[in-house]
Amino acid sequence: MIKNEDETQDEHTVGATGEIGAYDAWVRHFEAERELRAALGDPDWARGARLSPALVRSIQTFQVGEDGDGAALVSKADSAGDRVYAAAARLFIAEEQNHARLLALLLSAAGAGTLDGHWSDAAFVRVRRLLGLRVELMVLMVAEVVALRYYRALRDGSADPLTSEVAARILADEERHVPFHCRRLHEGLAGLPRPARRAATTGWRAMVAAAALLVAADHGAALREVGVSRRAFLSDVVGSSAPMAATMSDGPAPVVPARAGARAAV
């Protein structure tokens, strides 16, 4: 997708003002996480999983959202002019693809299959591809914020040990993805006047609220099974978006975690 001229100029300006190279630490961090995953290995799929029909349908939908080749994001990251950031973005995409793989194997362990697609994921993808990297990341961040609460609910509330373990692994990754994207969005919005930055993040929070409402309505039965009401889910997601919006608008830019995140053992 061809960017509009203003956005292309803004993203190249970010790279030209000293941010190129700022993502070396993120690349090293993603690589360390990749090594940690390899050393840890997969969960023990042979023990199987017990999932209700509501949880199967819910996890199937999230699995579709995690899947994809990330080609649009990679293309826009390459065009932004920071090859180190582009390398980090590719490592992020690899983690998302691993999430899709883990969820597919979890469903298989429960005797269920995956979906070929879902209308909610298709809608997110269409919106993300409308403009350039900034819009792509802001829409992607909507899904990331919702996913944080969803996987935390699965980790803490599922009665199935394998489901809890898979959710814990994915959640550990998502908790690192949010500051990674917040940093880039902080840089991408930095050239705008403060009122424009605030307007952008206010609009983003409205998108988060709409997405959380949609997920709460569509996944309400599954959420109840793991001990989270629709109202609590919506409140938690919307509340968590406030500090992220402040970081995007006014900073300071998040820094890379000091070391590879610890994995929750189940």
N, C-alpha and C positions, 0 to 999 in steps of 0.2 A: 504494500500500500504506500502511495506517495504521500509524504507529509506536507502539511501546509508550510509556506515559506517561513513564517514567523517562528514556528516550533523548531524547525530544522536549525535556524540561526541560533535560537536559544540554547539548544543542546550542544552545538559545537562551541558556543561561547563558554559553557560550563567547562568543557574539556580544555579550553585555551587559557583558563584562569588558574591553572594549578591543580585541578582535580584529577588529571590524568596521572595514574600511579597511586591514587588514594585507595584503590581497590586491591592492591597487592595483598594486603592482609586478609581481605575477604576471600581471595582466591586460595591462599594458604589454608584458611579456616575450612572452606568447603572441601578442599583436598584432604585435610585431616579427618573431617567427618566421613569422607568416603573410605578412608583407610580403617576408621573405627568400625564402620558397617561391615567391611570385609572381614575384619578380625572377629567381630561378634557373630556373624553368620545369621541365618534366618531363624525365625521362631520354629518351634517343633510343630510343623503342620500335621504330623501324624496323630497328634492327640485329638484332633478334630475340634469343631466349634459347635455350640448350641445357640442358634439365633432364631428368634421369633420371626414370623412373616413380616411384621412391621419393621424390625431391624434389618432384615434382608433387603427390603425395598429401599430403606433409607441409605444403607451402605452402598447398594448398587448405584444410587444416584450420585453419591459423593465419589465413587470410583470413576464414574464417567468424567466428573469435573477435574479429577487429578490426572486423567489420561490426556495424551496429546504430544505432538512433537515439538511444540514451542517455536515453530518456524517464524511466525510473525514477530515474536519478541526478539528472537536472535537477529533477524533482519534489522529491526529498529535499533537494537543495541549496537550492532555493527555500524549503522549509519550515524550514531551519535558521536563517533570520533574517538572513543576511549577503548582501545583494544583490551585493556585489563578489565574494565567493567564488563565488556562483552564476554570475556572468558569466565568471569564470575557468574554472569547470567546463564551461561551454558551449564555450569555446575549446579546452579539453582534448578534449572529445568530437569537435569538428571535426577535430582532428589524428588521432584514432583512425579516424575515417571516411576521412580521406585515406590512412591506411595501408591500409585495406581496398581503396581505389581503386587504389593503387599495386600491391598484390599481385595484384589482378584483372587489371590491365594487363600485369604481368609474366607471369602464366599465359597470357594471350592471346598475348603475344609468343613463348611457347614452344609455341603451338598447343593449349593446354589451356583448359578452362573452370573455373568455380567450382562449389562445392557449394551446395545449397539450405540445408543445415544439417549439424550434427554433434552426436552425443550428448554429447560432452565439453563443448561450448559451452553446450548446453541445460542441462546439470547446473550449470555455473557460474552461469548466469543465474538459475536457480531459487533457488540458495543465496543469491545476492546480494540477491534481492528479499524475503527472509524478514522482515527487520526494517528498521531505519532506516539513516541515512547511515553510521554507524560500521561496521556490518556490511557494508554495500555496499562501502565503501572497502577494508576489510580483505580481502574476497574478491577485489576488483579488483586489489589489490596482489599477491596470489598470482600472478595471471596476468602482471602487469607484471614481477615478478622472474624468472619463467620465460622471458618474452619477451626480457629483456635478454641472457640467455645464448644463446638460440636465434638471435637476429639477429646477435649477435657471431660465432657460429659460421658463419652464412651469409656475413657480410661477409668474414671472414678466410679461410674455407676453400673457398668456391665457386670453381670453375674458370671460371665464366661471368661476364664483366664486368658485364652488365646486372643480374644477380642480386646481385652484390656491391654495386653502386651503390644499388639499391633497399634492400637490407638496411642499408647505412650510413646512409641517410636516416632510415629508421624507427628505427634504434638511437639516433641523435642525439636524436630526440624522446623515446624511452623513458627515456633517461638524465636528461631534465628532468622527466618525469612522476613519477618515483619521489620526488624531494624535495618536489614539490608535494603528493602524497598523504601523505607522511610528516609534513609540517607539519600538515595538517588532522587526521590521526590523533593526533599529539602533543597537539593542542589538545583533541580529543575524549576522550582518555584522561586528561587532566590532572586532572579532578575526582575520579578514582577513587583509593582508597588504593593505595600503592605495590605491595603484594602482589597486588591485583587487576589493576593494570597489567601486572605481570610475568606473571601467569597468562594474561592476554589475549594478550600477545605470544608467550608460549611456545606457546599453542594455535595462533596464527597461523603460527609457524615449523613446527609439525607439519603444518599444511595445505600449506605450501610444499613440504615434503619429500614429502608424498603426491602433490602435483601434479607435481613433478619426476620422481618415480618413474614416474608414469603416462606422461608425455611421453617419458621415456627408453625405456620399453617400446614405446610406440606409434610413435615416430619414430626408433627405433634405426638402421634401415638408412640413413635420410637423414643422421642425425648422423655415422655412420661415413664417409659420402661426403665430408663436409666436415672430416674429421679429428678428430672428437670421439667418444670412446667413451661408452657408456651410463654407466659408472661415473664418468668425469670430469665428464660433464654433471650428474649428480646431486650430486656433491661440490661442484662450483662453485656451483650454485644454492643449495644448503643453506648453504654457507659465506657467500655474499653476503647472505643474509637476516639474519645476526647483527647487523651494524652498523645495519641498518634497524630491527630490533626494538628495539635500544637507543635509537635516536632517538625512536621512537614512545613508549617507556616513560618515558625519563628526559631526553631532549633533549640539547643545545639544539635548538630548532626550526630546520629548514633555512631558509636564506634563498634568495631568487630569484637565479638566475645573473646575473652582471653585465651580460651582453650576449647577443644572439642567438647560438646555437651555430653554429660553423663546420660546413659540410657537407664530407664526405669526397668528394673527386673521384676518379673511377675512369677 
